Structure formats: C-alpha cells, structure tokens
Amino acid sequence: TCLRGLERRAKLRVFSAGIAICLSNMLRVRAWRSLVPRSAARTRVMSSESDSLTKHETWRDENDQDNLPKVRKRDGTLAELDRLRGFVDYNRIPDAYRDPLSRVQDWAEINSAGHDPVERKVQAARCMDCGTPFCQTHTGCPINNLIPEWNELVFKDQWREAYDRLAKTNNFPEFTGRVCPAPCEGACVAGLVDKPVTIKNIEYAIIDRAFEEGWVVPRIPKTRSGMSVAVIGSGPAGLAAADNLNQMGHKVTVFEREDRVGGLLMYGIPNMKLDKSKVQRRQELLEAEGIEFVCNADVGGVDGVDIHTIRSNFDAMILAVGATKPRDIPIPGREGPGIHYAMEFLTANQKRLLMTHEGNLENAWDGSFVSAEGRDVIVIGGGDTGTDCIGTSMRHRCKSVVNFELMPRPPDSRAPGNEWPQWPKVFGVDYGHAEVASVFGRDPREYAVMTKEFLRDEEGNLKGLLTQDVQVKDGKIEAVPDSEREWRADLVLLAMGFVSPEQYIVEQLKLNTDARSNIAATYGEFSSSLEGVFAAGDCRRGQSLVVWAINEGRGAADKCDQYLRAVADRERDSAGGFAEMSGYNSPRDF
C-alpha cells in the first residue's frame, strides 16, 4: 500500500510538472503575440531569398569600459544583447544566399560566408529554451538534435561545448546543415506567432567552426570485437551505420557501386548545394578511424560482387542501397531522345565537374553527359530534385526553363489541417526558382499541370509537350476540360521521385518486401526476413530526407550490434564459456 501511494504521488508530480511546462509555453506565446505585429505572425519565410534584412544594427560606445555591442531591437531601442526576451526583441535573419546573378555563373556553394559573431549570437538569442522543445522531438528533428542546448552554448560563446552536444546526435552536421529542409524549424515554438529560429544556420556554423578549430579529429576505437559487418551503400544511412558500428568496435567494410563514396551526397545533390570536398573530408575521417571503403563494387550486379560471397564472409550485413528506381511517365512519345531521369542528368553533370576539377580534358568525358546549354528545358516534378535540375540547367546556360507541378500552388500560410508543429506545406522560393526569376524575369513553376504527350518531329526528335490543366476535387485529381496546351521543349527532365529500391539484391537474397517493393523491416528493429541482414534508409522506408537516413542508419547499427552480441554469446556458450568478443564484454565498454 505504501509503495502504491508513493507511485501515485510520483505520477501526480510528473503530471503537474508537464502541465506547468505547457502553461509556461502558452503564457510566453500569449505575451509575445501581444507584442509581435500580426502581419509577422501570419507570414512564414522558408527561404533565404526573401529576407530583406541582412543583420541587426549594432552600436559600440567609445568608452573602453563599455565596449559591449548594443543591438537594435524590434521596438527601435538600442540595448545590450539579452537572451531572456530574444524571441520578442529580435528578428529572424537567416544566412543569406549569394546573389542569384552572381552564383549562377559558377558551381560554388550558393551559401554566403554567413553572419558575423554578433549577429550569430542575436539569432541564437531568439531560442525560447522551451519547456517542451518540439524542434527536437518526433515532430521536428528525426535524430533528436539537442537544439536548445547548443543554441544557448553558441549565445555564451562556448563553441567547443556546442560542438560536443551536436556530435552526440548527428554524425554528419556538415551535410544536414546544408541540405536538410529543416523540419526542426517547422516545429519551432517561435513559429506559432512569428518566424522560427535559424536552427539550420546555427548548426552549420557550429560544425564549420569545429573543423576550423581542429576539434573534429579521428576517433580510434580503443578495442575491437572481432566481428565484421558489410554495409552495402555509402549514402547517409550507410555512412551513419558504418560510423556507429565502427565506434562500437566492429570491423566495418562499406561497398559502393559508384566510383566515389557518398551515394546521393556525392552524385544526387549538386555541388552548389553541397561542395563535394566536404564529402571527401568526412570519408577521410572515417577511413582514419578504421572503416574500409570499396568503390566500383556493384554488389549483386551482373558484373559486380556476389552478394552471397559477401554474406558468407561477414558476420552481419546492412543494406542501405537507397530508393533508386525512378518514377516514370508512360505516355505517348516517351520513347526517344531528349527525355532523361533527373538522377541521370545530375549524376553525369557532377561526374564531369569532378573530372574537370581534377584536370581531365574534355576529350576524356564519356557520352553520358547531358547538356542543357541553349535548350528549352522542362522539368516535370517539384521538390528538391526538381529544383536541383533547374539550378543545374541554369548553370548550363539553358535557353528557357519551365517546371511542371501536378498539385495546385501551395498557400502562403498554413492551411486548415496543416497546423503547427507539422511541416508547413506553404509556398516558398528555393534557390533555383530565384535564379530563374532573376535571369528570365518570372518564376519557372506551372501548377496543376498534367503532361499528356511528348511531341516529336518527323525524325523523332523531341520538340514539345502537350499538357492539360487539372484540379483537385473531393481529394482526387481531375482533368479540366478544354484546357490542353502545347509547350516548346527539346530537353525534358523527369523529377517525379522514386518508387522503390532496385530489386536485384532483394531477389537474390529472397527478402520479403512491402506493398511498395521496399525491403520489409520494421522501424526500430530494422531486421529483414533473413537472419543477420538489416535494412536502413530509403530502401526500407521509401524516399525521404537525409536526416531520416541518418536516423535509420544509427538505429540499424544499434540492432546489428545487439545481434552480434547475441551471436558472440551463442559461440561462447557452445565453446564451453571460453569464446568471447575481444575487449567487448560489457554494454558500457564503448
């Protein structure tokens, strides 16, 4: 009876604390709502293209004893930087992109040098330090980054500690800080009535500072387990799994079918979004820590490495092969020149860039490169991949570019049913759209358009498209009568997403699949229908974000580690208690 009473009182205290946290957040937001202009609360700017402010105005006293900068607040007053009311006093000012007319002339990253130290602290001061930080829960960051903690540490100029907190949850912040769409910002409590904290920019500033200061160094495992793992695929899921398993003491070998490590980080994301030197830098770190990479190894492919040989030579296997089977559009005129999948276009372009960077002459390039120079380009499909096709076409000096999207134009603010903290499905201007608008004077996107036919001339060359407008009615897409239009095009790029992983590994291992032909493996367990074989990333969950791939790679590594422990225990028992995992007897050893 006494224990039950204590348990009830403990539960009551936890419940009361939860209510207090919720009330605290509500009171903060209500107080803020009375101070923030309603126009600011209604508008969400998701792109660095649209913010007119570049930094807060600062002022320093000439008195040597009062040299701390004073910052202009929203109400117009100048005062020393204060974090207590930062979410009320200061505006969101994200790191700006380089000028569109300048950056479209090269393949360098679109990001600018970033904020100065004072402005970075101002942006960190906007973090509310919420009692319930939705930014790092399942509604925000999939890898549960400790966002309020490192925001506070940046504000206090404790950058080394901020990096330590960031590295606890994120294997590759230099990747997510550049290419992640930042669901954490969509779930930021500040976004309820104003604009969210610049979490993504602060994350990248931390890892950039860490590399500059030399804090990111190889972490050599102190002990080895004597167990080996093969990771098939070197995208973000495969790299995250390999990194964690290596730190647990296992011998990890990563097999990649392309000529370079990185998967979509290397060839699926253009250089202007993620410079490939950053991928190479991380690969070198992982190699220094003991991970072995084998490139040009198409595991299970016709002329590749036999999958059964790999399985028989390793204690466990993680499949992180991605979802690389593109969605097609089977309509009249589809067969013939002038139509390419987005990944085919982007991969060939990146390979040519890397060859040029390494000094290879043009006559060394093969015929896989697809140029948009001087051509009328139509990109079918939106999203990040569609935008990357637009940006790449602009750097090729295309004649024109149009982007078809099947769905209607998103609203300017959250629609009913898309409430916070869900990801905001709102209209935004990404880097490729801004570049087209700057050069050609208009946004390239055409909404609610369905392609009916590819038009060809007598010689079979692509000359245009026939489309029909559509509308959403009762949740279904319907064609609008008498709305057919013809569009001029001699290059079409299909960026409609991916349907599943390629099936040759699945078929050879006879793995179970789900209704979408993804490898069947329960989230949180990651084990396939074959013992010792795990699946992570897009090949298991379907096309998703880099940060979700990291989440799954880390999770699969944990389950693979548990499996290897169980194998070691069975071997020890069968050997009469003398066999054990060398230096790896306790779950706490690593």
N, C-alpha and C positions, 0 to 999 in steps of 0.2 A: 504493500500500500504506500509506504514511504517513497519507494522508487517511482511508482506511477505518479505520485504527486509532484516529485521533482521533475519528471519528464514533462508533465502538463505545464508546469511553471516555465521550463526551458522553452517549450514550443511557444508559449504566450510571449516570452521576451523576444524571440526571433520574429514573431508576427508583429509585435509592437514596433520593433526596430524597422521592419520593412515598411509599415505604414508611415513611420516618421520620415523615412527616406523619400517616399513618394510625395508626402506633403511638402517636404523641403524643396523638391524639384518643382512642384506645382507653384509654390509661393515665389520661387525665383523667376519662373517663366511669367507669372502674372505681373510681378513687379516690373519685369523687363518689358512686357507687352505695353505697359502704360508709358514707357519711355521711348520705345522704338517706333518710328513712323510706320503707319500701316502699309504704305507702299513698299517699304523694305521687307515687311513680313510676308507680303504676298508673292514676292519675286524670288526666284532661285536662279542663280547663275552658276552653271556647272562647268563653264569653260573659261580658261584664262584669256580668251579672246575678247571678252565683253566688259572687263572691268577697266573703267577709265582711270581710277586712282592707281598709282604705282607704288606709293609709300605714304606713311603718315608724316605730316610736317613736324619737325623737331627743332628744338632751340636749346642752346647751351649758354649758361651765364659766364661772363668773362672772369668772374671771381674764381680763383683757383680752389677755394674751399667749397664751391658749389658747381662742380663740373659734370654732374649727372644730367643726361639729356631730359628735357621736358617734351612731352608728346601732346599734339593737338587732339583733343577728344571730339566726340560727335557734337557736343554742345558748344564747341568753339573755344573752350578754355584750354590753356596750356598747363600741364601738371606733370609731376614725375610719374613714370610708368608704374601702374598699380594693377596687380592681378586680381584683387578682390572683386572689382566691378569691371574687369576687362571685357566681358561679353556684352556689357552695356555701353562702355565708353569708346570702343574701337571698332572700326570697320573691318570686314573681311577683305583682304587684298592678297590674292594668290600670286605666286611667282608668275611673271609674265612670260609668254612665248616670244621668240624673236619676231621681228616684223615680217608679215607674210611675204611681201615683195622681195625681201632680202633672203629669207630662208629657202624660198622656192628655187633659188639659184644653186643650191648645194644639197648635199646629203648629210650634213651635220645635224646633231640633235636640235629639235625645234625649241627646246627649253633655253631660257636665258641663264645668266650667271646666278640668278636668284637674289634674294633680299640681302641687305646689309645686316650686321649683327643686331642693330637696334630694332629694325622692322621685324626681324625674325622673332625677337622677344615679344614684340607687340602682338604678333599673331599667336604666339604660344600663350600669351596672357588672356586670350579670348576663350580658352578652355574653361568650362564651368566647374571642372572637378566634380562631376555629378555623383550623387549617392548611388545611382544605378547607371553606369556608363553604357548606354545602348551601342555606342560605337564599337565596343569590343565584345559584344555578345553575338549570338547567332543571327541577330537582325543586322549586324554590321560586319565586322571583320571575321572572316571564316577561320583565321588562325589565332583569334583572340589576342591580338596585339595589346600590350599594356599601355594604351594610348594616353590616358590622363597622367600616368606616372611619368612617361618620357616628355610629355608637354611641360609638366612642372619642372623637370630637371633642365630642359632647354631654357626655360624662363630664368632659372637660377644659374645659368652658365655652367652647369655640371654635365658637360657633353659626354665625357667618358662614361659616367653612370647612365646617361640616357642611352648610349650605345649598348651597354650591358643589358639593360632592360629590353631593348628592341631585339637583340640577338637571342634572347631566351625563347621567343616565339616565332621568329621569322628567320628562315635560313638564308633568304636572298632579298633583303630590303632594297638593294640597288636595282632589282628588277621590278618589284611591286611599286617602288617609289616613282617609277617611270611609266609603267604600262597598265597598272591596275586602275579600273574606273572608280575606285574608292567608295565601295559600299559603306564604309565606316562614316563617310561624310553624309551619306544619305540618311543614316541613323543618328547623326549627331543631334543632341537635345537642342543645341542652339538653332538648328534648322526649323524648329517648331514655329518660331516667330521672326527669325532673321536668316542670315546665311550661316552655314556651318563653319566650323574651324578648318583651317587649311592643313588638315592632318597629313595628307599625302605629301605636301611640300616639306613639312617638318620631318617626316620620316626620311625622305631622301637627303635632307640637309644633315641629318644625324649620320647616316651611313657614309655620305660624302666626306664629312669631317673625320669619321673614323678611319677611312682609307688614307686621307691626307696626313693624319697624325700618326699613322703606323700602328693603330690599335688592332687592325684586322690581320692576324697572323695565323699560320698553320697551327692547328691543334692536333698534336700527335697523340693517339690513344696510348695510354700507359700499358695496357695489357691487351692480349689478343685471345679470342675464344677458341681458335682452331676450327671455326665453322666458316663456310663460304656461301655467298649469295650472288646470284646473277640478276642484274637489273636490266631489263630489255626496254630500251628507250631512254634518251638523255634529255627529255623535256623537263619542265619544272617539277612534275610529280616524280620522275625517275631520279633527278638530282637530289630532291629533298629526301627521298627514301634512302638513297646511297649515302648521303651525308650523315643521317641519323644512325644508320646501321654501322657505318664505319666508326662513329664515335662510341657505339656500344661494344666495339672490339671485334666485329666480324670482318672478314676479308671480302671486299665488295669489288665486283667487276661489272662495268656498265658497257653494254653493247649498243651501238648506234649505227643505223644503216646509212646515214649520210656521211659525208667526208669530214664533218666538224661536229663537235659536241654542242648541244643546246636545244635540239628539236625546234619547236616553234619560236623559241627565244632567239635562235640563230637565223632561221630562214623564213619564219612565218610573220615576224614583226619587223617592219622596215628599219633601216639604220637611223632614220630621222627621229624615231621614237625611242630606240634603244641601241646605242652605239655598241657594235659587236666586240669592241675591245673590253667592255665590261663583262661580257660572257666569257671571253678568253681569260680574263683576270680571275674569275671565280673558278674556272676549270683548273687553272694552275694551282690555286689554293687547295682544291680538293685532291689533286694529284699529289701535292706535297704532304697531305695528310694520310696518304696511303691508298686512295681509290685508283683503280686501274680503268682506263677508258680504251675501248676497242672500236674504232670507227670503220666505215665501209663494211660493216657486218650486218647484212640483211638476214636476221635470224628467221629461219623458216622459209626464206625466199628461194626461188628456183635455183639461183646460183650463189646462195648465201650459206649461212652456218646452220647446220642441222639442229633443230630445236631439241630433239631427244638426246643428242650428244651433250648439249649444254645441261639439260636437266640431270643427266646421269653423272655429271662431273661437279655439280654444286649441291649443297645441302638444301637450298631453297631458291625460289625464283620469284621475282616481282615483275609483272607485266605492266609497263607504263608506256604503251605504244601510241597513246592518243586516239582521237577520233578523226581519221584522215580520209575517210570516204566522203567525197563532196556530194552535196545535193545537186541534182541535175534538173534540167527543164526540157522534157521530151515533147517538143512541139515541131511543127513543120519547119524545115530549113536548119535544124540543129546540126546535122552532119555537114562538115565542110570547114574551110579555113576561116579564120577571123574570130573564133569563139574559144575562150580559154577559161579554165578554172582559176579562181583568184590565187590559190596557193602555187599553181604552176607559174603564174605571172610573177608573183612576189619572190618565190624561191630563185627562179632564174635571174631576176634582177639583182638579188643580194649576192648570188654567186659571182656575177660579173663585177659587182662593186668590190668584192673581196679580192678577186684576181687583179683588178686594176690597182687596188691599194698595195698589193704585193709586187707590182711592177711587171705583170704579164702583159704582153702586147695584145692588141685586138685580134690578131690572127690566131691567137690561142683559144679564143672563145668558141664554144660549140654553137650549134644552131638552135639550142633550146631557148635562147634569149628572145623575149617578145618585147618589141619597142612600140611605144605609143606616140612616138615623135611624128608630128604633122598629121595625126589621125583624129577622126571623130570617135570619141570613146563613150560607150555607155556601160555603166556599172549596174548590174542587176543585184539588188540586195543592199541593205544598210548595215548598221553595226560597225564595229571596229575594223573588220576586214574590208568592208566596202570603202570606208574612209581611207584605209591604207592604200587601196587600189587608186583612189582619187589622187592622194598625195603623190604616189609614185608616177602616175600619168602626168601630173603637172610638172614634175621634175624631168620627165622625158620631153617636155615642150609639146604637149598634145595640142591639136587644133581646137578642140572643144571637149567638154566632158559633162555628161548628164548622169544622174543617179536615180534609178527607179526604186521605189519602196512600195510594197504591196499594201501596207496598212495606211490609214489616214494620218495626217500630220498630228503629232502629239500636242497636248495642250501646253500653254505657257506655265501653268502651275498645276499642282496635284489635283487630279480628278477624284470624284467620289469613288471610294473603293481602293484608292491608292494612298491611303493615309500614312503619315509618319508612324513608325520608323521603317516602313517598306522602302525599297529602292524607288526613287522618284521617276516615274515614267513621264518626263516632261521634255519639251522642245529644247534643244541645245545646239550650239555651234561648235563643231570639233575642228581640229587644225586643218584638215583637208577642205572642209566647206569654206572656211575663212580664206584659204588661199585661192580657191576658185572665185569667190566673191571679189577679192582684191584684184585679180588679173582680168576676169571676164565681166565683172560688174553685177553678178547675180549668184544666188545660192544654187548649187547644182541639183538639188533634190526635187523630184517629182513624186508626189504622194498619191496613193490609191490608184496605182497603175499596174496592170497585168499584161505581160507580153504574150501575144497570141501566135506570132510567126516571125521567123527570121527571113528577111527578104534578100534574095541573091540575084545577080545579073546572069546573063546567058552563059558566062564562063564559070559560074559557081562561086564568084567572089561575093562576100558579104557587102551589102550596100545600105541596109537599114533594118528597122524593126516595125512591126505592126502591133499596136497596143490597144487595150480597151480599158476605160476607167471602171473602177469597182467601188462598191460601198458596203459597209458592214450593216447588216440588217438581222436582228434577232440573233446576234452572235455569229452569223455566217456571212461569208464574203460573197456578194452577188455582183454580176456584171451590170453596168449601166447601159441600157440600150442606146444605139446610135452614137456611141462615144469613141469609135475607132479613130486612131491617129497613126500617121507614119512618121518615123524618126530616122534621120540620116545617121549612119554609123558604119565604120569599117573595122572596128575592134570592139568586141563585147567581152566583158569580164564577169564571170558568174561568182557572186559572193553571197550565196544564199545559205551558208552554213554547212555543217557536216552531219551526216546521218548516223554513222557508226564507225568503229574501228574496222580496218581491213581484216578479212576473215581467215587468212591462210594459217596464222598461228592458232587461232581458235579451232579451226578444223583439224589441224594436225594433232593437237592435244586433246581433241574431242571435249572441249569445255562447254558447259551449259551457258546459254545466253538468255537475255531477257527479251521482251517483245520488240525492242528496238535494235536487236542484234548486238547490244553491248555485253561484255563479259559479266555473267551473273555472279555477283559477290555482294553480300550485304554490307551497307555502310557501317563502319565501326568494327567490322570483322575483317573485311577485305579478302577473305579466303575464297578461292574459286572452288569448282566442283572436283578439282584434282588436288590431292594432298601435297602440301609444300609449295603450291603455286598461288600467288596472291595477285590481285589486280588493283590498280590505283589510277586516279586521274580520269581523263576524258574517256578512256577505253572502258571504264566501269560506269561512270555517272552520265556520260554524254558530254557534248560540247559545253564548256564552261570557262571560268576565269582562271588566270594564272594563280591567283591566291587560293582558289579552291583546289587546284592541282597540288600546291604545296601542302595544304591541309591533308589531302588524301595520301600523299607520299609519306608524310610524317606518321599518319595513322597506320598505314600498311607496314611501315618499318617497326612500329611497336608490336603489331600482331605477328610479324615474321620473327621478331626477337623472341616472343613468347613461344612460338612453335619450335625454334631452335633450342631453347632451354628444355622444352619437353623431350625433344629428340636426345639431347645430351643426358637427361635423367634416365631415359629408357636404356641408352647404351651403358650407362654406369650400373644400372640395376642388372642388366644381362651379363656384365663383366664381373659381377660379384662385388660391386662398390668401388672398384679401382679406377674406372674411367671417369673423367670429369672434364668440363670445359676449362681449359687452362687459364688461370687468373681471372675466372669469371664465375665464381661460385655464389656470389650474393647479388640480389637485385639492386643493391645500393652501390656496387663496385664502381659503376660508371657515373 
